Amino acid sequence: MEFSHITVLALFCLAFVRTGAIPSGEDYWKYVWPNTPLPETFSDLLLPYGKTNSLPIRVEELNQYSTLFFPHDLYPGKKIVLGNTQSVAKMVRPFTEPRQGVTDSIWLENKERQSLDDFCNSPTAIGEHKHCVSSLESMIDHVISHFRTSKIKAISSTFDKNEDQYVVEEVKKVGENAVMCHRLNFKKVVFNCHQVRETTAYVVSLTAPDGSKAKALTVCHHDTRGMNPELLYEALKVSPGTVSVCHFIGNKAAAWVPNYSVDRPCVI
């Protein structure tokens, strides 16, 4: 089934007008993708409006968002430690305090000190297109409009918040130029849905020392001119625009990709 986002929304609203029911984001998801469970990553968008109990991303989860490495580091048997690092041999300044702010700090410097409005209204980085959404309905509309089809799927990570050391088991390519939707680390529930050109998304199967398994959504950027130069140099000793750089995506984010391809093991 393939619609423009306007047609999907119109049919959805018409269906609920006829029944007199009040539609929800979860209803909208089921209408568009009736056979696909709602990813846990998007569950915050179902919280009652104005709920602000705490920041969504815990201290122990922040390193999921700042693990940088080169494409050639993605191979079975590779040891990886979460944080600003490319290998188990070196861990650079892990986060130790909760921070309100933006988690995808590989792009612009000092994002963690921006307000939510400042970030959503700020200029984009080189090669980036972004859009802040505060409801599941608006996210669905945005990604369908972007891809011009509902034949898409969301892929997310399943890190254990208590583990930070892993060994790579398998690497699967899932798509090019994915739309990433990150939960921003503010009390208000807002996701930053953005696409950065010249990227490849992978799912990396990981094993922790205790034998537990994790799945790491991974993005490799082939145009790194818009990346944070200080972070790139600290983690990998490289400058923006020189080499391809990859990073993991934490549990509070997902990649949207076309749903017509089959994931296959690959070697980078």
C-alpha positions as CSV (number, residue, x, y, z in Angstrom):
1,M,0.0,0.0,0.0
2,E,1.5,3.3,-1.0
3,F,0.0,6.8,-0.4
4,S,1.2,10.3,-0.1
5,H,1.2,11.5,3.5
6,I,-1.8,13.8,2.8
7,T,-3.8,10.8,1.6
8,V,-2.9,8.7,4.5
9,L,-3.9,11.3,7.0
10,A,-7.1,12.1,5.2
11,L,-8.2,8.5,5.1
12,F,-7.2,8.0,8.7
13,C,-9.2,11.0,10.0
14,L,-12.2,10.0,7.9
15,A,-12.2,6.5,9.4
16,F,-12.3,7.9,12.9
17,V,-14.9,10.6,12.1
18,R,-17.3,7.8,11.1
19,T,-16.8,5.9,14.3
20,G,-16.8,8.9,16.6
21,A,-13.6,7.7,18.2
22,I,-10.7,10.0,19.2
23,P,-7.6,8.9,17.2
24,S,-4.2,8.6,18.9
25,G,-0.6,8.3,17.6
26,E,-0.7,4.6,18.2
27,D,-4.0,4.3,16.2
28,Y,-2.3,6.2,13.4
29,W,0.7,3.8,13.4
30,K,-1.6,0.8,13.3
31,Y,-3.6,2.3,10.4
32,V,-0.5,2.9,8.3
33,W,1.4,-0.3,9.3
34,P,-1.2,-2.7,10.7
35,N,1.2,-5.7,10.9
36,T,4.2,-3.9,12.4
37,P,4.6,-3.4,16.1
38,L,5.4,0.1,17.3
39,P,9.1,0.3,18.2
40,E,9.9,0.8,21.9
41,T,12.1,3.7,20.8
42,F,9.0,5.8,20.0
43,S,7.1,5.0,23.2
44,D,7.9,8.4,24.7
45,L,5.8,10.0,22.0
46,L,2.7,8.3,23.6
47,L,3.3,9.9,27.0
48,P,0.6,12.4,28.1
49,Y,1.2,15.9,26.9
50,G,3.4,17.9,29.2
51,K,4.8,14.9,31.1
52,T,8.3,16.1,32.3
53,N,9.4,13.7,35.0
54,S,13.1,13.4,34.0
55,L,15.5,13.5,31.2
56,P,15.0,10.6,28.8
57,I,18.7,9.6,28.4
58,R,20.4,8.2,31.5
59,V,24.1,8.9,32.3
60,E,25.0,5.3,31.6
61,E,23.3,5.5,28.1
62,L,25.1,8.7,26.9
63,N,28.2,6.8,25.7
64,Q,26.0,5.0,23.2
65,Y,25.8,8.2,21.2
66,S,29.5,9.1,21.1
67,T,31.3,5.9,19.9
68,L,33.2,6.9,16.8
69,F,35.3,4.6,14.6
70,F,36.4,4.0,11.0
71,P,34.5,1.8,8.6
72,H,37.3,-0.8,8.6
73,D,36.7,-1.3,12.3
74,L,33.4,-3.0,11.6
75,Y,34.4,-6.7,11.4
76,P,33.6,-9.8,13.4
77,G,35.9,-10.1,16.4
78,K,36.5,-6.4,16.8
79,K,36.5,-5.2,20.4
80,I,34.7,-1.9,21.1
81,V,34.1,0.2,24.2
82,L,31.3,2.7,24.2
83,G,32.4,6.3,24.4
84,N,34.7,8.6,22.4
85,T,36.8,5.7,21.2
86,Q,37.6,3.4,18.3
87,S,38.8,0.4,20.2
88,V,39.0,-1.2,23.6
89,A,42.5,0.1,24.1
90,K,41.5,3.7,24.5
91,M,38.5,5.4,26.2
92,V,38.4,9.1,26.1
93,R,36.5,11.1,28.7
94,P,33.2,9.2,29.2
95,F,30.2,11.1,30.3
96,T,29.6,11.0,34.1
97,E,26.7,13.5,34.6
98,P,23.2,13.8,33.1
99,R,23.0,16.6,30.6
100,Q,20.0,18.3,29.2
101,G,20.6,19.0,25.5
102,V,21.2,17.4,22.1
103,T,22.6,13.9,22.0
104,D,23.8,13.8,18.4
105,S,26.8,16.1,19.2
106,I,28.9,14.8,16.3
107,W,27.5,17.7,14.3
108,L,27.7,21.1,15.8
109,E,29.8,22.0,18.8
110,N,28.3,22.9,22.2
111,K,24.8,21.6,21.2
112,E,24.3,20.4,24.8
113,R,24.1,24.0,25.9
114,Q,21.4,25.0,23.4
115,S,17.7,25.3,24.4
116,L,15.2,23.1,22.6
117,D,13.8,26.0,20.6
118,D,17.4,27.2,19.7
119,F,18.3,23.8,18.4
120,C,15.1,23.2,16.4
121,N,15.3,26.6,14.7
122,S,19.1,26.7,14.2
123,P,20.8,26.3,10.8
124,T,21.6,22.8,9.7
125,A,25.1,21.4,9.3
126,I,26.6,20.8,5.9
127,G,24.6,18.1,4.0
128,E,22.0,17.9,6.8
129,H,18.2,18.3,6.6
130,K,16.4,18.3,10.0
131,H,12.9,18.6,11.3
132,C,11.8,18.5,15.0
133,V,8.6,16.5,15.8
134,S,6.7,16.2,19.0
135,S,4.1,13.6,18.1
136,L,4.1,10.2,16.5
137,E,1.6,11.4,13.9
138,S,3.9,14.2,12.8
139,M,6.9,11.8,12.6
140,I,4.9,9.4,10.5
141,D,3.8,12.2,8.2
142,H,7.4,13.5,7.9
143,V,9.0,10.2,7.0
144,I,6.3,9.2,4.5
145,S,6.5,12.6,2.9
146,H,10.3,12.4,2.7
147,F,10.4,8.9,1.1
148,R,7.1,9.5,-0.8
149,T,5.9,6.0,0.2
150,S,4.7,4.1,3.3
151,K,6.9,1.2,2.3
152,I,9.5,2.1,5.0
153,K,10.7,0.6,8.3
154,A,12.2,1.9,11.5
155,I,15.4,0.2,12.9
156,S,16.8,0.9,16.4
157,S,19.5,-0.3,18.8
158,T,19.1,-2.6,21.8
159,F,22.0,-1.7,24.0
160,D,22.0,-2.9,27.6
161,K,22.4,0.2,29.7
162,N,24.7,-1.7,32.1
163,E,27.2,-2.8,29.5
164,D,29.9,-0.8,27.7
165,Q,32.3,-3.4,26.3
166,Y,31.3,-5.5,23.3
167,V,32.7,-7.7,20.5
168,V,31.4,-7.4,17.0
169,E,29.7,-10.6,15.7
170,E,28.0,-9.6,12.4
171,V,27.5,-6.5,10.3
172,K,24.4,-6.1,8.1
173,K,23.8,-3.2,5.7
174,V,20.3,-1.8,5.9
175,G,20.2,1.2,3.6
176,E,21.7,4.4,2.2
177,N,20.8,8.0,3.3
178,A,18.5,6.9,6.1
179,V,16.4,9.4,8.0
180,M,17.5,9.4,11.6
181,C,15.0,10.3,14.4
182,H,16.7,11.0,17.7
183,R,15.0,11.7,21.0
184,L,16.5,15.0,22.2
185,N,17.7,15.0,25.8
186,F,15.1,17.5,27.0
187,K,12.2,16.9,29.4
188,K,9.8,17.8,26.7
189,V,9.3,14.9,24.3
190,V,10.8,16.0,20.9
191,F,12.6,14.0,18.3
192,N,15.0,15.4,15.8
193,C,14.4,13.7,12.4
194,H,17.2,14.5,10.1
195,Q,18.9,13.1,7.0
196,V,22.6,13.6,6.2
197,R,23.7,12.9,2.7
198,E,26.2,10.3,1.7
199,T,25.6,7.9,4.6
200,T,25.2,4.1,5.0
201,A,23.3,2.5,7.8
202,Y,24.1,-0.9,9.3
203,V,22.9,-3.1,12.1
204,V,25.9,-4.5,14.0
205,S,25.3,-7.6,16.2
206,L,27.4,-7.3,19.5
207,T,28.2,-9.7,22.3
208,A,29.1,-8.4,25.9
209,P,31.6,-10.2,28.1
210,D,28.8,-11.9,30.0
211,G,27.4,-13.4,26.8
212,S,24.5,-11.0,26.5
213,K,23.6,-9.8,23.0
214,A,23.0,-6.3,21.7
215,K,22.1,-4.8,18.4
216,A,23.7,-1.5,17.4
217,L,22.2,0.7,14.8
218,T,25.3,2.2,13.1
219,V,25.7,5.1,10.6
220,C,28.8,5.6,8.4
221,H,29.2,9.2,7.1
222,H,31.2,9.5,3.9
223,D,30.9,13.3,3.9
224,T,32.1,14.5,7.3
225,R,32.6,18.2,6.6
226,G,29.8,19.2,9.0
227,M,31.1,17.1,11.9
228,N,32.4,18.5,15.2
229,P,36.1,19.0,14.6
230,E,37.1,18.8,18.3
231,L,35.2,15.5,18.8
232,L,36.6,14.0,15.6
233,Y,40.2,14.8,16.5
234,E,39.8,13.7,20.1
235,A,38.3,10.4,19.2
236,L,40.1,9.5,15.9
237,K,42.8,12.1,15.3
238,V,41.2,13.2,12.0
239,S,39.7,16.4,10.6
240,P,36.3,16.9,9.1
241,G,36.0,16.1,5.4
242,T,39.1,13.8,5.2
243,V,37.9,10.2,5.8
244,S,34.6,8.3,6.3
245,V,33.6,8.0,10.0
246,C,31.0,5.7,11.7
247,H,29.2,6.0,14.9
248,F,26.6,4.0,16.9
249,I,23.1,5.3,17.5
250,G,21.7,4.9,21.1
251,N,18.4,3.3,22.1
252,K,16.4,6.5,22.0
253,A,16.8,6.8,18.2
254,A,15.8,5.0,15.0
255,A,16.7,4.9,11.3
256,W,14.0,5.0,8.7
257,V,14.9,3.1,5.5
258,P,12.9,1.7,2.5
259,N,11.3,-1.6,3.3
260,Y,11.8,-3.4,-0.1
261,S,15.3,-4.7,0.6
262,V,16.5,-7.8,2.5
263,D,19.2,-7.3,5.2
264,R,22.3,-9.3,4.3
265,P,25.6,-9.9,6.1
266,C,28.3,-7.8,4.5
267,V,32.0,-7.0,4.8
268,I,33.1,-3.4,4.7
